[in-house]
Amino acid sequence: MYSIVVIVELILLIIGALFLIRALTPISHLILELPEGSIKERWKVLSIFILFFIAGYFIFGYNLWLLGDEFNHLSIITSITMFLGGVFAYLVGQLALHTMNDVKNMAILQHESITDGLTNLHNRRYFDERIAEEVALSKRYKLPLTFMLLDVDHFKKINDTYGHKVGDEVLRNLSKVVLEVVRDSDVVARYGGEEIAIITPSTNKQDAELLAERLRGIVEKTTVATISTTQEVVQVTVSIGICSLSAVITDKDALIEETDQALYLAKKYGRNRVVVSNW
C-alpha cells in the first residue's frame, strides 16, 4: 500500500506534467505566428526543453511509483516544485501568446489610424505629421525637400458617368501605380478626395519633376478600371503641382500652399501636365 504522501506526490507530478503538455499548445501557436528569425528559433528550443522536462516528470513518477515511501524523504518537495514548474511553464506560454496577440492588435490599430481605408495609402493625419517632421529635418540639416500634389483630371465626370464604385476603383488602382513608381523613401498619402500628396525627402525640384513626369506618363497609359458590363476600360490623366523649400518657401504651410497653386496652374493650362513652382 502507498501512503497518502506518495499518492499526493504522484497526483502533483501528473498535474504538473499535464500543465507542461498544455503549455506546448500556446507555444506552438506562438511559433507559427512569429516570423522567421532568432526569436522564433529560441521558442522552438524552449518547446524541445519542455518535452525533455515532460519525460523527466514521467521518469520521476515511475520511480516514485516503484519505490513508494522508500524513494526519498525529500520527494514531496521535489513533487511540489515540479508541479509548480509545470504551472509556471503553462502560464508563461499563455502570457506570451496573449502578449503577442495584443501587440499584433495594437499594430493593426496603429496601422488603421494612419491609413486611408479606400486606397491603403497613408491618410491626411499621417501626412500632416510627416510633412512637419520632414520640413524640420530639411531645415536642420540643410537638405532639399520637395512636395508634389497629384489630382485626377475630370474625376467628377468619371463618377457621374460610371458611378462612385468605379471612381473608387480608379483611386485604388491609381494609388497602386503611384506606390510602384515612387521611391521607398518617399511619403505618399491621400490628401483629400482624388488628390494624392507625395513628399520627396532629399530631392530637389529638378529630380522631383523627372519623377512626376515619369509618373504622369505611366498613369496616362494605365487602365485603372474596367466596366464589368461592357468591358470598357477606363483610363485617366493626372495633373501634378511641385514646390520645394527655398529661401522664400520656408515652412510647411507655405510649401503646401505654393504646391497647391502649382497644381491649380497645371489644371488651368490644360491638365495632364506637371507644373513646377517658380519659388
Secondary structure as UniProt FT lines:
FT   HELIX           4..33
FT   HELIX           38..67
FT   HELIX           68..70
FT   TURN            73..74
FT   HELIX           75..113
FT   TURN            117..119
FT   HELIX           124..141
FT   STRAND          145..152
FT   TURN            153..154
FT   HELIX           155..162
FT   HELIX           164..181
FT   TURN            184..185
FT   STRAND          187..192
FT   TURN            193..194
FT   STRAND          195..201
FT   HELIX           205..220
FT   STRAND          223..226
FT   TURN            228..230
FT   STRAND          233..235
FT   STRAND          238..244
FT   HELIX           252..268
FT   TURN            269..270
FT   STRAND          274..276
//
